[in-house]
Amino acid sequence: MKPKINFLVFSLALIQLNFIFLLQISSNIFRTLPPSDNPDFDPEEDEPTLEASWPHIQLVYEFFLRFLESPDFQPSIAKRYIDQRFVQQLLELFDSEDPRERDFLKTVLHRIYGKFLGLRAFIRKQINNIFLRFIYETEHFNGVAELLEILGSIINGFALPLKAEHKQFLMKVLIPMHTAKGLALFHAQLAYCVVQFLEKDTTLTEPVIRGLLKFWPKTCSQKEVMFLGEIEEILDVIEPTQFKKIEEPLFKQISKCVSSSHFQVAERALYFWNNEYILSLIEENIDKILPIMFGSLYKISKEHWNPTIVALVYNVLKTLMEMNGKLFDDLTNSYKAERQREKKKELEREELWRKLEELKLKKAMAEKQNSTHNVLNTHSTSAK
């Protein structure tokens, strides 16, 4: 009987100790974040406002992490205090401008997700809600990159087959996040999450690429370069059967990028031909891809302002010609014939405009003569 009483006393003491410890942590780190000193704060341009009391707060975070990572830590006891409300307050702190705090929060949340199975669905749901508010309402949240980094690890651990809620999160949250103004701040982590999903389930490749094409930047060259980088990451893991489903819309977009007057966009698109796996996919589907790309590439080789781009295009054309010489020659002849027809039409238009100008001039002269004749007749009548 005595060992049972001792165990009970020890358990109660442990619960009380956990309560006191977590209460102290909550009292020290959970707080309302102050408004930004700069209302127009731009994370890409401006320096963040650092937490004045960081030396003290850092100490609390370090103790908390040691507590979570201790071999004596018992989630079954701590779950009384590390609950949904605790996690919610923790997630709100991710909006801190101080990157040092967000880095600690990232590690803390990751440990909690790993140790508290009952909180996993809640954590995913709350991150989902933060992202939805970020996309459709606020367009501002400082901790997006850190939360995406955590998600990258979470997605990696998803069991197969993927649940419908996970697929919905990919298509309804992660893909629309590509429209955010500050995409450059978290694009690497976002692209990693997307690729993780595709490695889990290859059938998601088509909707993902079509989603990216739907949100393709129209006016921001920096974003276009990022999108092209992500597309290459996706193509690195794509199955040949899935590639066939998206080759036409994808290479129509790549053709536009190659034709871009912005040097970096065109260069990034042309670098696809340096990727051995992508080259093998192109070669397998050359009869579909070459007709899409040929016109843009041929035109650029003759007209682009940047000599580096022209040199890259010549290399790409050479590679494509080696893949299917007959098709390349047919397209060359067809393109030249089409250009001749266009030039002929242009000459015909110019001739038509010239004739119209002549008719207009003749009409104006005739009207002037008639007007002069009428004036003379009027004077003649008055003289009589």
C-alpha positions in Angstrom: 0.0 0.0 0.0 2.8 2.4 0.9 4.5 2.3 -2.6 1.1 3.2 -4.1 0.7 6.2 -1.8 4.3 7.3 -2.5 3.6 7.0 -6.3 0.4 9.0 -5.8 2.2 11.7 -3.8 5.0 11.8 -6.4 2.4 12.1 -9.3 0.6 14.9 -7.5 3.9 16.7 -6.9 4.8 16.3 -10.6 1.4 17.6 -11.7 1.8 20.6 -9.4 5.4 21.2 -10.6 4.2 21.1 -14.3 1.4 23.5 -13.5 3.8 26.0 -11.8 6.4 25.7 -14.5 3.9 26.2 -17.4 2.2 29.0 -15.6 5.5 30.8 -15.3 6.2 30.2 -19.0 2.7 31.5 -20.0 3.1 34.6 -17.8 6.4 35.5 -19.4 5.9 34.8 -23.1 2.2 35.3 -23.7 1.5 38.9 -24.3 -0.2 41.3 -26.7 2.3 42.1 -29.4 2.8 45.9 -29.7 1.8 47.6 -33.0 4.6 48.1 -35.4 6.6 51.3 -35.0 6.3 51.7 -38.8 2.7 51.4 -40.0 4.0 50.9 -43.6 6.4 48.2 -42.5 7.7 46.2 -45.5 9.6 43.1 -44.4 11.5 43.0 -47.7 12.8 46.6 -47.2 12.7 47.6 -43.6 14.5 46.4 -40.5 12.3 44.6 -38.0 11.6 46.1 -34.6 13.4 43.8 -32.1 11.9 42.9 -28.8 13.3 45.1 -26.0 13.0 42.5 -23.3 14.5 39.7 -25.5 17.3 38.6 -23.1 14.7 37.8 -20.5 12.2 36.2 -23.0 15.0 34.2 -24.6 15.8 32.6 -21.3 12.2 31.5 -20.8 12.1 30.0 -24.3 15.3 28.1 -23.6 13.9 26.7 -20.3 10.7 25.7 -22.1 12.6 23.9 -24.8 14.7 22.0 -22.3 11.5 21.1 -20.4 9.8 19.7 -23.6 13.0 17.8 -24.7 13.7 16.4 -21.2 13.6 12.5 -21.1 11.5 12.9 -18.0 8.9 15.0 -19.8 5.4 13.3 -19.6 2.9 14.6 -22.2 0.1 12.7 -20.4 0.6 15.1 -17.4 1.5 18.2 -19.3 -1.5 18.0 -21.6 -3.6 19.4 -18.8 -1.9 22.7 -19.3 -0.6 22.6 -22.9 -4.0 22.6 -24.4 -5.8 24.3 -27.4 -5.8 27.7 -25.7 -2.1 27.4 -24.9 -1.4 26.5 -28.6 -3.6 29.3 -29.9 -1.7 31.9 -27.8 1.6 30.4 -29.0 0.5 30.7 -32.7 -0.5 34.4 -32.2 3.1 35.1 -31.2 4.3 34.1 -34.7 3.3 37.6 -35.8 6.2 39.0 -33.8 8.5 41.2 -35.8 11.5 39.8 -34.0 12.9 36.9 -36.1 14.7 35.5 -33.0 11.5 34.9 -31.2 9.8 33.4 -34.3 12.8 31.0 -34.6 12.3 29.8 -31.0 8.5 29.5 -31.6 9.1 27.4 -34.6 11.1 24.8 -32.6 8.6 24.9 -29.6 5.6 24.3 -31.8 7.3 21.5 -33.7 8.1 19.8 -30.4 4.5 20.2 -29.2 3.2 18.8 -32.5 5.5 15.8 -32.1 4.6 15.0 -28.5 0.9 15.9 -28.2 -1.0 13.7 -30.7 -4.3 15.1 -29.6 -3.3 18.6 -30.6 -2.1 17.8 -34.1 -5.4 18.3 -35.9 -6.1 21.5 -34.0 -2.6 22.9 -34.8 -3.1 22.2 -38.5 -6.5 23.8 -38.5 -5.3 27.0 -36.8 -2.4 27.3 -39.2 -4.9 26.9 -42.0 -7.0 29.7 -40.5 -4.0 32.0 -40.2 -3.1 31.4 -43.8 -6.6 32.0 -45.0 -6.8 35.4 -43.1 -3.3 36.2 -44.6 -4.4 35.5 -48.2 -7.9 37.0 -48.2 -8.0 39.6 -45.4 -4.8 41.0 -43.8 -2.1 40.3 -46.4 0.3 40.5 -43.5 1.6 38.0 -41.0 5.3 38.0 -40.0 5.6 34.2 -39.2 4.4 32.7 -42.5 7.8 31.4 -43.5 8.3 29.7 -40.0 4.8 28.1 -40.1 5.5 26.8 -43.6 8.8 25.4 -42.4 6.9 23.4 -39.7 4.3 22.3 -42.3 7.1 21.0 -44.5 8.0 18.5 -41.7 4.3 17.7 -41.0 3.5 17.0 -44.6 6.6 14.7 -44.8 5.0 12.6 -42.1 1.5 12.3 -43.6 0.3 8.7 -44.0 -0.8 7.4 -47.4 -3.3 7.7 -49.0 -3.6 11.4 -48.2 -6.7 12.5 -46.5 -9.2 14.7 -48.4 -8.5 17.6 -45.9 -4.8 17.5 -46.7 -5.5 17.7 -50.4 -7.9 20.5 -49.9 -5.3 22.4 -47.8 -2.9 22.1 -50.7 -5.3 23.4 -53.4 -7.3 25.9 -51.4 -4.6 27.4 -49.2 -1.0 26.7 -50.4 -1.6 27.3 -54.1 -3.5 30.7 -53.6 -0.7 31.8 -51.3 1.4 32.3 -54.4 -0.7 35.5 -55.1 0.7 37.2 -51.9 2.6 40.5 -52.4 5.4 39.4 -50.1 5.9 36.0 -51.8 9.7 36.4 -51.8 9.8 36.2 -48.0 8.5 32.6 -47.9 8.5 31.2 -51.4 11.3 28.7 -50.7 9.3 27.2 -47.8 6.1 27.3 -49.8 7.6 25.5 -52.8 9.1 22.9 -50.5 5.6 22.1 -49.0 4.1 21.8 -52.5 6.8 19.5 -53.7 6.4 17.4 -50.5 2.7 16.9 -51.4 3.6 15.8 -55.0 6.1 13.3 -53.8 3.4 11.8 -51.5 0.7 11.7 -54.3 1.7 12.1 -57.9 -1.9 12.5 -59.1 -1.9 16.0 -57.5 0.7 17.2 -60.1 -1.9 18.2 -62.8 -4.2 20.3 -60.5 -1.1 21.9 -58.8 0.5 23.0 -62.1 -2.8 24.2 -63.5 -3.3 26.2 -60.3 0.1 27.8 -60.6 -0.6 28.6 -64.3 -3.9 30.2 -63.2 -2.1 32.5 -60.7 0.9 33.2 -62.9 2.2 36.7 -62.4 1.4 39.2 -65.2 3.4 42.2 -64.2 6.0 41.2 -61.6 9.2 39.7 -63.2 10.6 38.8 -59.8 7.6 36.6 -59.1 7.8 35.0 -62.6 11.4 33.9 -61.8 10.2 32.4 -58.6 7.4 30.6 -60.3 9.8 29.2 -62.9 12.1 27.9 -60.2 9.2 26.2 -58.5 8.0 24.6 -61.8 11.5 23.2 -62.2 11.4 21.7 -58.7 8.1 20.1 -59.6 9.3 18.8 -62.9 12.3 17.2 -61.1 9.8 14.8 -59.3 7.1 14.5 -61.9 6.1 11.1 -63.3 6.2 10.8 -67.1 2.5 10.0 -67.2 1.6 13.1 -65.3 3.9 15.2 -67.5 1.9 14.3 -70.6 -1.2 15.8 -68.9 0.3 19.2 -68.4 2.9 19.5 -71.2 0.7 21.7 -73.5 -0.5 24.4 -71.1 2.9 24.4 -69.3 5.0 24.9 -72.3 2.7 27.5 -73.7 3.6 29.5 -70.6 7.3 28.7 -70.8 7.2 29.9 -74.4 5.8 33.2 -73.2 8.5 33.4 -70.6 11.2 32.7 -73.1 9.9 35.6 -75.2 9.9 38.0 -72.2 11.8 41.2 -72.7 12.9 40.9 -69.1 16.4 39.3 -69.2 16.1 37.2 -66.0 12.7 35.7 -66.9 13.8 34.6 -70.3 17.1 33.3 -68.9 15.4 31.3 -66.1 13.0 29.7 -68.6 15.9 28.7 -70.9 17.8 27.1 -68.0 15.2 24.3 -68.1 17.2 22.9 -71.0 20.2 22.4 -68.6 18.2 19.9 -66.6 18.9 16.4 -67.7 15.6 14.9 -66.4 13.5 17.7 -68.0 15.4 17.2 -71.2 14.5 13.5 -71.2 10.8 14.4 -70.7 11.0 16.9 -73.6 12.6 14.4 -75.8 9.9 11.8 -75.1 7.3 14.3 -76.0 9.2 16.4 -78.7 6.4 16.1 -81.2 4.1 18.0 -78.9 6.6 20.4 -77.3 8.7 21.5 -80.3 5.7 23.0 -82.3 4.7 25.0 -79.1 8.2 26.4 -78.5 9.6 26.7 -82.1 8.0 30.1 -83.1 9.2 31.9 -80.0 12.7 30.5 -80.0 13.2 31.2 -83.7 12.0 34.8 -83.4 14.1 35.4 -80.3 17.2 34.1 -82.1 16.7 36.9 -84.7 15.3 39.7 -82.6 16.1 39.6 -78.9 18.0 42.6 -77.5 20.2 40.6 -75.1 23.2 38.6 -76.7 23.3 36.2 -73.7 19.7 35.2 -74.3 20.3 34.8 -78.1 23.3 32.5 -77.3 21.2 30.4 -74.9 18.4 30.2 -77.5 20.8 28.9 -80.2 21.9 26.2 -77.8 18.3 25.2 -77.1 17.4 25.2 -80.8 20.5 23.0 -81.5 19.4 20.5 -78.8 15.8 20.4 -80.1 17.1 19.9 -83.7 19.2 16.9 -82.5 16.1 15.4 -80.8 14.0 15.4 -84.0 15.8 16.8 -87.1 12.9 16.2 -89.6 10.3 17.9 -87.4 12.7 20.8 -86.8 13.2 21.2 -90.6 9.4 21.0 -91.3 8.8 23.7 -88.6 11.6 25.9 -90.0 10.1 25.7 -93.5 6.6 26.2 -92.2 7.7 29.2 -90.1 9.6 30.8 -93.0 6.6 30.3 -95.3 4.3 31.8 -92.6 6.7 34.8 -92.3 6.6 35.3 -96.0 2.8 35.3 -96.0 2.8 37.8 -93.2 5.2 40.0 -95.1 3.1 39.8 -98.2 0.0 40.7 -96.2 1.9 43.6 -94.6 2.9 44.9 -98.0 -0.7 44.5 -99.2 -1.9 46.5 -96.2 0.7 49.2 -96.8 -0.4 49.3 -100.5 -4.1 49.5 -99.5 -3.3 52.4 -97.0 -1.3 54.2 -99.8 -4.3 53.9 -102.2 -6.7 55.1 -99.5 -4.4 58.1 -98.8 -4.4 58.9 -102.5 -8.2 58.7 -102.7 -8.5 60.8 -99.6 -6.1 63.4 -101.2 -8.0 63.4 -104.5 -11.3 63.8 -102.7 -9.9 66.7 -100.7 -8.6 68.4 -103.9 -11.9 67.8 -105.6 -13.8 69.4 -102.7 -11.4 72.3 -102.7 -11.9 72.9 -106.4 -15.7 72.7 -106.0 -15.5 75.2 -103.2 -13.4 77.6 -105.3 -15.8 77.2 -108.2 -18.8 77.9 -106.0 -17.1 81.1 -104.6 -16.4 82.3 -108.1 -20.0 81.7 -109.2 -21.2 83.6 -106.1 -19.0 86.6 -106.9 -20.1 86.5 -110.6 -23.8 86.5 -109.6 -23.2 89.5 -107.2 -21.4 91.5 -109.9 -24.4 91.1 -112.3 
